[in-house]
Amino acid sequence: MTIDTLPTFSVAAPTRTDPSTFSERGDTIMTEMVALIPAMNTSIGQINTATAQVTTDAATASSAATTATTQATAAAASAASAVNAPGTTATSTTSAAIPTAIPTSVSLTIQTGKSIVAGQWMIVTATSSTNNWFIGQVTSYNSGTGALVLNALYAQGTGTFTAWSVALAAPAMTTVNNAIQTKSGAYTAVAQDKGSVFKVIGTWTFGFTAAATLGSGWYCYLEKDDSGTITLDPNSTETVNGKNTIAIGRAQRWMVYCDGSALYAWRVAGLVPYLKVSDQKSSGTAGGSSLSNDITQTRTFNTTEINTIPGASVSGNQITFTEPGDYECYIRCPAYGVNVHKAFLYNVTDSTYALVGSSAHAFNYSAGGVYGQTDSVVMGIITITASKTFSIRHLTSVAVGTYGLGMPTSSGQVEVYTEAIFKKVA
C-alpha cells in the first residue's frame, strides 16, 4: 500500500533576523499548517492500515513456514522409508493375533509412502517366529498415515505378536493351506487348516470345528501309515457321510470335505480296509466231520491273517463289524463226499442270512465209489448301519466223519479249509 507524502510549506520559516518578512511568513505558515492537519491524518490512517497488513502477512508467512516444515519432515520420512525398503515391503509393531477364523479383517500400521494399493496380496509374518503368518488381500492403505487393512484369507500358526514383516504375496486362487502336519494325539481341525495334509499316527480322535465355521468348500487330507485307528468325529451332533464317526485304518489316504453344514469323507488312496480269516490245521489234519442237513452247522476260522478294517474283530468263529458301511466279501467253504452242499454268511445279530453261497456237489461218501471235494462260494456286498456280528454256516446233506469239511493234502504245509475275505468298500 502507498502512503501519501505530506505537502511542504510555500515560504521559508520566519526569522528575527528579517523583521520585515517575519509577520508575513508566520501568517502564511500558520495558514498552511491548518491545511496540513487533514493530510497528516490521512497518512497516519494509511500507516496504520499498512501496519496491520504487515502483521497479517507475517502471521501467514509464519504459518506457511510451519506447514512447509511439517511437509518437509513428512517428505523426509517418506524418503527414508523409500530408501530403507522397497515400496511394497514394510514392518509393523502393531499388536495383532494370527487369525483363527478365516476370513477376517486385520489392521496394522506400517511405514508411510509405500506403493501399496487395494487389491494387492500381502503376507504378514511374525518377525520372531516365521512359522506364524497370514496372507490377505489389501482392503485399504493410507500412504500418509501408514494405516493398512487386510482381509486375511489364509493363516498358519497361533499367537499374538508385536513385530511383523510385510511383503507382497502371490495371489491366492483359493484359501488353501498346503502344509503337511504330523499329528500323534487328539486334534481339532480349524478353518485355517483348509488344504492341509495331516500325517496321523497312533489311535486317537480327530475332531472338527463346526461346519458353519469351516465353511463350504473347506477340505483336508489325512494319511495313515501305521497301525491303530483314527476316528473322524464331527462337531457336536454334526455328521460325516451321514454318520456320527468314521474310522481310518492303516495304509489309507482320506479326503474330508465340508459343505458348510456337514462333512463328507472319501478314501482316495492306499489299501482298502481288509480282513482275512481262515481255518488252518497242521499238515495231515482233516477239516472235521460234517453234519447231515443241519443248516446251523458253523464253520471254524481259527486264524486271522490280516485285519486293517477299523472296528472289526474276530472271536469264537464270529466276525463283528462296528463301523457302518458297505463290506464286500468272498467266502470259500470246502466239503468232501457230502453230496450237495451250500455255504451262507449268517447275521448273528439279526438272525438272518445275509448272503447265500453257490450250490455245490461233492459226490456221496455214503454211496461208495468215487469221492471228491468241492467248494461252495459266497460272494457279495453287505451293508450295515450299526454294529453287526456274522458267522459262516454250511449246509451239508450227508454226515461224513473226520473228512466231511475238508480232505487234507498232507503236503508238509499247513492245511487251509474255510477262507473268508472282507473289504470295506464304503
One Martini backbone bead per residue (centre of mass of N, CA, C, O) as a GRO file, in nm:
protein
  426
    1MET     BB    1   0.097   0.035   0.022
    2THR     BB    2   0.050   0.377  -0.036
    3ILE     BB    3   0.189   0.670   0.112
    4ASP     BB    4   0.127   0.984   0.153
    5THR     BB    5   0.264   1.289   0.096
    6LEU     BB    6   0.349   1.569   0.255
    7PRO     BB    7   0.322   1.891   0.244
    8THR     BB    8   0.479   2.189   0.183
    9PHE     BB    9   0.593   2.491   0.239
   10SER     BB   10   0.590   2.806   0.058
   11VAL     BB   11   0.776   2.916   0.289
   12ALA     BB   12   0.991   3.031   0.488
   13ALA     BB   13   1.094   3.059   0.783
   14PRO     BB   14   1.075   3.271   1.028
   15THR     BB   15   1.293   3.556   1.119
   16ARG     BB   16   1.460   3.798   1.322
   17THR     BB   17   1.661   3.894   1.096
   18ASP     BB   18   1.365   3.943   0.933
   19PRO     BB   19   1.130   4.166   1.018
   20SER     BB   20   0.979   4.233   0.745
   21THR     BB   21   0.880   3.893   0.710
   22PHE     BB   22   0.779   3.760   0.969
   23SER     BB   23   0.469   3.796   0.964
   24GLU     BB   24   0.406   3.684   0.683
   25ARG     BB   25   0.526   3.400   0.721
   26GLY     BB   26   0.369   3.316   0.971
   27ASP     BB   27   0.089   3.328   0.847
   28THR     BB   28   0.135   3.127   0.623
   29ILE     BB   29   0.214   2.881   0.795
   30MET     BB   30  -0.043   2.869   0.968
   31THR     BB   31  -0.234   2.823   0.737
   32GLU     BB   32  -0.093   2.565   0.617
   33MET     BB   33  -0.114   2.391   0.881
   34VAL     BB   34  -0.416   2.353   0.885
   35ALA     BB   35  -0.411   2.196   0.607
   36LEU     BB   36  -0.214   1.960   0.708
   37ILE     BB   37  -0.377   1.784   0.907
   38PRO     BB   38  -0.546   1.597   0.710
   39ALA     BB   39  -0.301   1.478   0.572
   40MET     BB   40  -0.188   1.342   0.828
   41ASN     BB   41  -0.432   1.163   0.889
   42THR     BB   42  -0.419   1.000   0.630
   43SER     BB   43  -0.133   0.885   0.668
   44ILE     BB   44  -0.186   0.747   0.939
   45GLY     BB   45  -0.401   0.549   0.829
   46GLN     BB   46  -0.215   0.419   0.626
   47ILE     BB   47  -0.011   0.315   0.834
   48ASN     BB   48  -0.202   0.135   0.996
   49THR     BB   49  -0.287  -0.050   0.764
   50ALA     BB   50  -0.005  -0.147   0.692
   51THR     BB   51   0.060  -0.270   0.967
   52ALA     BB   52  -0.166  -0.483   0.968
   53GLN     BB   53  -0.075  -0.626   0.709
   54VAL     BB   54   0.200  -0.708   0.809
   55THR     BB   55   0.100  -0.886   1.040
   56THR     BB   56  -0.061  -1.081   0.866
   57ASP     BB   57   0.169  -1.165   0.678
   58ALA     BB   58   0.346  -1.281   0.904
   59ALA     BB   59   0.151  -1.504   0.997
   60THR     BB   60   0.129  -1.647   0.727
   61ALA     BB   61   0.427  -1.706   0.698
   62SER     BB   62   0.454  -1.875   0.954
   63SER     BB   63   0.250  -2.095   0.875
   64ALA     BB   64   0.391  -2.175   0.614
   65ALA     BB   65   0.650  -2.261   0.751
   66THR     BB   66   0.529  -2.486   0.922
   67THR     BB   67   0.412  -2.652   0.690
   68ALA     BB   68   0.677  -2.692   0.545
   69THR     BB   69   0.813  -2.845   0.773
   70THR     BB   70   0.611  -3.080   0.788
   71GLN     BB   71   0.643  -3.168   0.493
   72ALA     BB   72   0.942  -3.217   0.510
   73THR     BB   73   0.929  -3.437   0.723
   74ALA     BB   74   0.746  -3.631   0.566
   75ALA     BB   75   0.928  -3.652   0.320
   76ALA     BB   76   1.167  -3.765   0.476
   77ALA     BB   77   1.022  -4.019   0.577
   78SER     BB   78   0.946  -4.128   0.301
   79ALA     BB   79   1.229  -4.136   0.195
   80ALA     BB   80   1.337  -4.326   0.408
   81SER     BB   81   1.143  -4.555   0.345
   82ALA     BB   82   1.231  -4.589   0.048
   83VAL     BB   83   1.529  -4.645   0.114
   84ASN     BB   84   1.492  -4.887   0.332
   85ALA     BB   85   1.248  -4.983   0.134
   86PRO     BB   86   1.044  -5.102  -0.059
   87GLY     BB   87   0.718  -5.023  -0.164
   88THR     BB   88   0.617  -5.348  -0.074
   89THR     BB   89   0.766  -5.318   0.205
   90ALA     BB   90   0.743  -5.389   0.566
   91THR     BB   91   0.670  -5.282   0.900
   92SER     BB   92   0.543  -5.379   1.238
   93THR     BB   93   0.408  -5.294   1.589
   94THR     BB   94   0.146  -5.424   1.590
   95SER     BB   95  -0.093  -5.570   1.782
   96ALA     BB   96  -0.145  -5.913   1.676
   97ALA     BB   97  -0.327  -6.189   1.554
   98ILE     BB   98  -0.359  -6.488   1.445
   99PRO     BB   99  -0.588  -6.608   1.260
  100THR     BB  100  -0.873  -6.841   1.338
  101ALA     BB  101  -1.065  -6.693   1.136
  102ILE     BB  102  -1.195  -6.752   0.808
  103PRO     BB  103  -1.234  -6.460   0.735
  104THR     BB  104  -1.041  -6.152   0.825
  105SER     BB  105  -0.978  -5.846   0.973
  106VAL     BB  106  -0.664  -5.656   0.950
  107SER     BB  107  -0.477  -5.414   1.143
  108LEU     BB  108  -0.207  -5.194   1.044
  109THR     BB  109   0.107  -5.023   1.103
  110ILE     BB  110   0.307  -4.866   0.873
  111GLN     BB  111   0.475  -4.723   0.656
  112THR     BB  112   0.507  -4.462   0.465
  113GLY     BB  113   0.501  -4.429   0.115
  114LYS     BB  114   0.374  -4.671  -0.018
  115SER     BB  115   0.313  -4.910  -0.297
  116ILE     BB  116   0.002  -4.956  -0.189
  117VAL     BB  117  -0.293  -5.133  -0.292
  118ALA     BB  118  -0.587  -5.225  -0.355
  119GLY     BB  119  -0.575  -5.595  -0.407
  120GLN     BB  120  -0.334  -5.678  -0.290
  121TRP     BB  121  -0.098  -5.923  -0.187
  122MET     BB  122  -0.017  -6.022   0.155
  123ILE     BB  123   0.248  -6.100   0.382
  124VAL     BB  124   0.239  -6.178   0.739
  125THR     BB  125   0.520  -6.194   0.960
  126ALA     BB  126   0.662  -6.312   1.231
  127THR     BB  127   0.971  -6.220   1.316
  128SER     BB  128   1.019  -6.436   1.568
  129SER     BB  129   0.800  -6.641   1.399
  130THR     BB  130   0.787  -6.773   1.078
  131ASN     BB  131   0.541  -6.990   1.128
  132ASN     BB  132   0.383  -6.716   1.164
  133TRP     BB  133   0.105  -6.643   0.944
  134PHE     BB  134  -0.050  -6.429   0.682
  135ILE     BB  135  -0.292  -6.396   0.415
  136GLY     BB  136  -0.390  -6.103   0.213
  137GLN     BB  137  -0.607  -5.852   0.109
  138VAL     BB  138  -0.618  -5.533   0.024
  139THR     BB  139  -0.834  -5.282   0.133
  140SER     BB  140  -0.628  -5.060   0.265
  141TYR     BB  141  -0.415  -4.753   0.216
  142ASN     BB  142  -0.228  -4.501   0.400
  143SER     BB  143   0.042  -4.311   0.302
  144GLY     BB  144   0.036  -4.093   0.541
  145THR     BB  145  -0.010  -4.311   0.803
  146GLY     BB  146   0.009  -4.644   0.743
  147ALA     BB  147  -0.270  -4.765   0.711
  148LEU     BB  148  -0.352  -5.119   0.722
  149VAL     BB  149  -0.588  -5.332   0.542
  150LEU     BB  150  -0.680  -5.680   0.579
  151ASN     BB  151  -0.798  -5.981   0.418
  152ALA     BB  152  -0.784  -6.270   0.573
  153LEU     BB  153  -0.747  -6.613   0.407
  154TYR     BB  154  -0.462  -6.717   0.535
  155ALA     BB  155  -0.323  -6.937   0.796
  156GLN     BB  156  -0.045  -6.978   1.038
  157GLY     BB  157  -0.086  -7.041   1.348
  158THR     BB  158  -0.029  -6.877   1.670
  159GLY     BB  159  -0.083  -6.571   1.821
  160THR     BB  160   0.074  -6.278   1.960
  161PHE     BB  161   0.218  -5.985   1.795
  162THR     BB  162   0.473  -5.691   1.756
  163ALA     BB  163   0.632  -5.818   1.499
  164TRP     BB  164   0.645  -5.737   1.145
  165SER     BB  165   0.640  -5.867   0.813
  166VAL     BB  166   0.588  -5.704   0.492
  167ALA     BB  167   0.463  -5.854   0.181
  168LEU     BB  168   0.438  -5.973  -0.107
  169ALA     BB  169   0.200  -6.196  -0.268
  170ALA     BB  170   0.061  -6.441  -0.407
  171PRO     BB  171  -0.211  -6.515  -0.544
  172ALA     BB  172  -0.509  -6.658  -0.417
  173MET     BB  173  -0.714  -6.882  -0.554
  174THR     BB  174  -0.720  -7.012  -0.270
  175THR     BB  175  -0.777  -7.101   0.075
  176VAL     BB  176  -0.485  -7.278   0.096
  177ASN     BB  177  -0.327  -7.534   0.290
  178ASN     BB  178  -0.017  -7.721   0.213
  179ALA     BB  179   0.050  -7.832   0.471
  180ILE     BB  180   0.240  -8.062   0.667
  181GLN     BB  181   0.093  -8.249   0.936
  182THR     BB  182   0.187  -8.390   1.242
  183LYS     BB  183  -0.013  -8.633   1.425
  184SER     BB  184  -0.039  -8.802   1.776
  185GLY     BB  185  -0.302  -8.647   1.876
  186ALA     BB  186  -0.545  -8.481   1.969
  187TYR     BB  187  -0.751  -8.304   1.717
  188THR     BB  188  -0.874  -7.983   1.580
  189ALA     BB  189  -1.003  -7.864   1.309
  190VAL     BB  190  -0.960  -7.566   1.120
  191ALA     BB  191  -0.996  -7.329   0.885
  192GLN     BB  192  -0.671  -7.299   0.837
  193ASP     BB  193  -0.658  -7.619   0.733
  194LYS     BB  194  -0.703  -7.576   0.453
  195GLY     BB  195  -0.539  -7.828   0.259
  196SER     BB  196  -0.427  -8.010   0.452
  197VAL     BB  197  -0.179  -8.253   0.557
  198PHE     BB  198  -0.231  -8.539   0.760
  199LYS     BB  199  -0.014  -8.714   0.970
  200VAL     BB  200  -0.130  -9.000   1.129
  201ILE     BB  201  -0.069  -9.128   1.467
  202GLY     BB  202  -0.228  -9.387   1.590
  203THR     BB  203  -0.481  -9.366   1.858
  204TRP     BB  204  -0.753  -9.139   1.784
  205THR     BB  205  -0.918  -8.818   1.776
  206PHE     BB  206  -1.056  -8.638   1.496
  207GLY     BB  207  -1.157  -8.321   1.490
  208PHE     BB  208  -1.418  -8.058   1.433
  209THR     BB  209  -1.522  -7.782   1.348
  210ALA     BB  210  -1.774  -7.624   1.272
  211ALA     BB  211  -1.907  -7.616   0.962
  212ALA     BB  212  -1.974  -7.310   0.951
  213THR     BB  213  -1.676  -7.228   1.012
  214LEU     BB  214  -1.533  -7.372   0.784
  215GLY     BB  215  -1.703  -7.397   0.537
  216SER     BB  216  -1.761  -7.394   0.218
  217GLY     BB  217  -1.490  -7.593   0.072
  218TRP     BB  218  -1.366  -7.737   0.286
  219TYR     BB  219  -1.042  -7.918   0.329
  220CYS     BB  220  -0.872  -8.243   0.374
  221TYR     BB  221  -0.596  -8.462   0.460
  222LEU     BB  222  -0.529  -8.816   0.533
  223GLU     BB  223  -0.255  -9.007   0.676
  224LYS     BB  224  -0.222  -9.372   0.720
  225ASP     BB  225   0.052  -9.603   0.813
  226ASP     BB  226  -0.011  -9.716   1.074
  227SER     BB  227  -0.124  -9.848   1.328
  228GLY     BB  228  -0.445  -9.812   1.403
  229THR     BB  229  -0.702  -9.556   1.492
  230ILE     BB  230  -0.891  -9.306   1.327
  231THR     BB  231  -1.138  -9.079   1.446
  232LEU     BB  232  -1.396  -8.921   1.292
  233ASP     BB  233  -1.526  -8.614   1.461
  234PRO     BB  234  -1.769  -8.425   1.462
  235ASN     BB  235  -1.944  -8.165   1.561
  236SER     BB  236  -2.138  -8.273   1.777
  237THR     BB  237  -2.424  -8.354   1.569
  238GLU     BB  238  -2.261  -8.391   1.342
  239THR     BB  239  -2.164  -8.528   1.018
  240VAL     BB  240  -2.021  -8.819   0.838
  241ASN     BB  241  -2.181  -8.960   0.597
  242GLY     BB  242  -2.427  -8.964   0.816
  243LYS     BB  243  -2.232  -9.001   1.058
  244ASN     BB  244  -2.077  -8.972   1.358
  245THR     BB  245  -1.843  -9.169   1.251
  246ILE     BB  246  -1.500  -9.244   1.131
  247ALA     BB  247  -1.267  -9.493   1.040
  248ILE     BB  248  -0.905  -9.517   1.020
  249GLY     BB  249  -0.663  -9.706   0.874
  250ARG     BB  250  -0.414  -9.861   0.745
  251ALA     BB  251  -0.294  -9.743   0.456
  252GLN     BB  252  -0.445  -9.449   0.424
  253ARG     BB  253  -0.643  -9.214   0.218
  254TRP     BB  254  -0.809  -8.904   0.300
  255MET     BB  255  -1.100  -8.705   0.230
  256VAL     BB  256  -1.229  -8.395   0.364
  257TYR     BB  257  -1.556  -8.240   0.338
  258CYS     BB  258  -1.724  -7.915   0.334
  259ASP     BB  259  -2.069  -7.758   0.309
  260GLY     BB  260  -2.143  -7.600   0.604
  261SER     BB  261  -2.310  -7.866   0.760
  262ALA     BB  262  -2.117  -8.104   0.661
  263LEU     BB  263  -1.946  -8.412   0.624
  264TYR     BB  264  -1.707  -8.567   0.388
  265ALA     BB  265  -1.571  -8.898   0.299
  266TRP     BB  266  -1.272  -9.025   0.122
  267ARG     BB  267  -1.107  -9.281  -0.026
  268VAL     BB  268  -0.810  -9.211  -0.236
  269ALA     BB  269  -0.600  -9.414  -0.098
  270GLY     BB  270  -0.468  -9.710  -0.057
  271LEU     BB  271  -0.574  -9.945   0.137
  272VAL     BB  272  -0.810 -10.162   0.169
  273PRO     BB  273  -0.998 -10.260   0.398
  274TYR     BB  274  -0.886 -10.576   0.557
  275LEU     BB  275  -1.014 -10.922   0.590
  276LYS     BB  276  -0.862 -11.239   0.703
  277VAL     BB  277  -0.990 -11.569   0.739
  278SER     BB  278  -0.914 -11.906   0.879
  279ASP     BB  279  -0.880 -12.263   0.848
  280GLN     BB  280  -0.609 -12.400   1.028
  281LYS     BB  281  -0.400 -12.691   0.984
  282SER     BB  282  -0.213 -12.934   1.015
  283SER     BB  283  -0.054 -13.154   0.852
  284GLY     BB  284  -0.307 -13.409   0.793
  285THR     BB  285  -0.553 -13.242   0.888
  286ALA     BB  286  -0.872 -13.238   0.895
  287GLY     BB  287  -1.173 -13.044   0.881
  288GLY     BB  288  -1.407 -13.239   0.961
  289SER     BB  289  -1.717 -13.304   1.050
  290SER     BB  290  -2.027 -13.358   0.913
  291LEU     BB  291  -2.357 -13.271   0.873
  292SER     BB  292  -2.699 -13.351   0.844
  293ASN     BB  293  -2.896 -13.110   0.741
  294ASP     BB  294  -2.746 -12.855   0.902
  295ILE     BB  295  -2.775 -12.510   0.882
  296THR     BB  296  -2.609 -12.447   1.165
  297GLN     BB  297  -2.349 -12.511   1.063
  298THR     BB  298  -2.025 -12.408   1.177
  299ARG     BB  299  -1.750 -12.258   1.081
  300THR     BB  300  -1.410 -12.252   1.107
  301PHE     BB  301  -1.189 -11.974   1.239
  302ASN     BB  302  -0.843 -11.958   1.372
  303THR     BB  303  -0.732 -11.730   1.158
  304THR     BB  304  -0.579 -11.407   1.144
  305GLU     BB  305  -0.411 -11.266   0.881
  306ILE     BB  306  -0.585 -10.991   0.843
  307ASN     BB  307  -0.653 -10.645   0.993
  308THR     BB  308  -0.773 -10.310   0.864
  309ILE     BB  309  -1.050 -10.285   0.996
  310PRO     BB  310  -1.217 -10.071   1.157
  311GLY     BB  311  -1.378 -10.241   1.424
  312ALA     BB  312  -1.273 -10.523   1.371
  313SER     BB  313  -1.356 -10.864   1.487
  314VAL     BB  314  -1.239 -11.185   1.632
  315SER     BB  315  -1.465 -11.444   1.775
  316GLY     BB  316  -1.579 -11.753   1.796
  317ASN     BB  317  -1.652 -11.767   1.479
  318GLN     BB  318  -1.671 -11.446   1.475
  319ILE     BB  319  -1.776 -11.137   1.313
  320THR     BB  320  -1.717 -10.787   1.383
  321PHE     BB  321  -1.890 -10.485   1.281
  322THR     BB  322  -1.891 -10.134   1.375
  323GLU     BB  323  -1.877 -10.004   1.095
  324PRO     BB  324  -2.043  -9.840   0.889
  325GLY     BB  325  -2.130  -9.997   0.569
  326ASP     BB  326  -1.951 -10.151   0.303
  327TYR     BB  327  -1.910 -10.514   0.237
  328GLU     BB  328  -1.692 -10.719   0.083
  329CYS     BB  329  -1.722 -11.074  -0.007
  330TYR     BB  330  -1.523 -11.389   0.035
  331ILE     BB  331  -1.625 -11.738   0.043
  332ARG     BB  332  -1.474 -12.060   0.134
  333CYS     BB  333  -1.626 -12.401   0.131
  334PRO     BB  334  -1.536 -12.712   0.195
  335ALA     BB  335  -1.625 -13.052   0.065
  336TYR     BB  336  -1.654 -13.414   0.146
  337GLY     BB  337  -1.881 -13.645   0.045
  338VAL     BB  338  -2.184 -13.470   0.082
  339ASN     BB  339  -2.282 -13.398  -0.180
  340VAL     BB  340  -2.470 -13.153  -0.117
  341HIS     BB  341  -2.389 -12.790  -0.088
  342LYS     BB  342  -2.404 -12.483   0.134
  343ALA     BB  343  -2.321 -12.150   0.191
  344PHE     BB  344  -2.322 -11.889   0.457
  345LEU     BB  345  -2.403 -11.561   0.565
  346TYR     BB  346  -2.453 -11.489   0.906
  347ASN     BB  347  -2.672 -11.290   1.106
  348VAL     BB  348  -2.658 -11.287   1.440
  349THR     BB  349  -2.799 -11.028   1.532
  350ASP     BB  350  -3.069 -11.078   1.323
  351SER     BB  351  -3.125 -11.369   1.226
  352THR     BB  352  -2.986 -11.375   0.926
  353TYR     BB  353  -2.934 -11.412   0.579
  354ALA     BB  354  -2.710 -11.229   0.398
  355LEU     BB  355  -2.573 -11.474   0.230
  356VAL     BB  356  -2.566 -11.688  -0.062
  357GLY     BB  357  -2.432 -11.959  -0.185
  358SER     BB  358  -2.323 -12.194  -0.378
  359SER     BB  359  -2.395 -12.470  -0.547
  360ALA     BB  360  -2.288 -12.806  -0.449
  361HIS     BB  361  -2.087 -13.113  -0.540
  362ALA     BB  362  -1.939 -13.407  -0.342
  363PHE     BB  363  -2.068 -13.642  -0.360
  364ASN     BB  364  -2.112 -13.979  -0.205
  365TYR     BB  365  -1.991 -14.141   0.055
  366SER     BB  366  -2.225 -14.350   0.131
  367ALA     BB  367  -2.231 -14.478  -0.176
  368GLY     BB  368  -1.968 -14.484  -0.276
  369GLY     BB  369  -1.684 -14.477  -0.458
  370VAL     BB  370  -1.636 -14.168  -0.580
  371TYR     BB  371  -1.461 -13.907  -0.444
  372GLY     BB  372  -1.502 -13.551  -0.344
  373GLN     BB  373  -1.401 -13.196  -0.370
  374THR     BB  374  -1.577 -12.893  -0.291
  375ASP     BB  375  -1.700 -12.557  -0.338
  376SER     BB  376  -1.860 -12.305  -0.157
  377VAL     BB  377  -1.956 -11.975  -0.266
  378VAL     BB  378  -1.934 -11.647  -0.123
  379MET     BB  379  -2.080 -11.346  -0.270
  380GLY     BB  380  -2.069 -10.992  -0.182
  381ILE     BB  381  -2.273 -10.727  -0.033
  382ILE     BB  382  -2.278 -10.555   0.273
  383THR     BB  383  -2.504 -10.353   0.479
  384ILE     BB  384  -2.440 -10.131   0.750
  385THR     BB  385  -2.562  -9.915   1.042
  386ALA     BB  386  -2.448 -10.119   1.254
  387SER     BB  387  -2.352 -10.333   1.465
  388LYS     BB  388  -2.224 -10.660   1.351
  389THR     BB  389  -2.266 -11.022   1.351
  390PHE     BB  390  -2.083 -11.303   1.207
  391SER     BB  391  -2.124 -11.614   1.028
  392ILE     BB  392  -2.050 -11.949   0.903
  393ARG     BB  393  -2.254 -12.147   0.711
  394HIS     BB  394  -2.307 -12.521   0.648
  395LEU     BB  395  -2.470 -12.721   0.419
  396THR     BB  396  -2.495 -13.076   0.457
  397SER     BB  397  -2.636 -13.384   0.344
  398VAL     BB  398  -2.384 -13.540   0.470
  399ALA     BB  399  -2.239 -13.743   0.702
  400VAL     BB  400  -1.884 -13.691   0.759
  401GLY     BB  401  -1.621 -13.817   0.892
  402THR     BB  402  -1.350 -13.591   0.943
  403TYR     BB  403  -1.381 -13.506   0.603
  404GLY     BB  404  -1.638 -13.330   0.532
  405LEU     BB  405  -1.462 -13.034   0.572
  406GLY     BB  406  -1.196 -13.175   0.463
  407MET     BB  407  -0.916 -13.273   0.277
  408PRO     BB  408  -0.604 -13.359   0.311
  409THR     BB  409  -0.262 -13.340   0.170
  410SER     BB  410   0.010 -13.389   0.323
  411SER     BB  411   0.261 -13.166   0.241
  412GLY     BB  412   0.379 -13.008   0.513
  413GLN     BB  413   0.168 -12.804   0.506
  414VAL     BB  414  -0.074 -12.618   0.571
  415GLU     BB  415  -0.410 -12.646   0.626
  416VAL     BB  416  -0.681 -12.515   0.419
  417TYR     BB  417  -1.010 -12.415   0.441
  418THR     BB  418  -1.166 -12.192   0.546
  419GLU     BB  419  -1.241 -11.877   0.371
  420ALA     BB  420  -1.235 -11.512   0.452
  421ILE     BB  421  -1.317 -11.203   0.278
  422PHE     BB  422  -1.293 -10.851   0.368
  423LYS     BB  423  -1.418 -10.531   0.235
  424LYS     BB  424  -1.411 -10.189   0.278
  425VAL     BB  425  -1.585  -9.979   0.035
  426ALA     BB  426  -1.786  -9.761   0.235
   0.00000   0.00000   0.00000
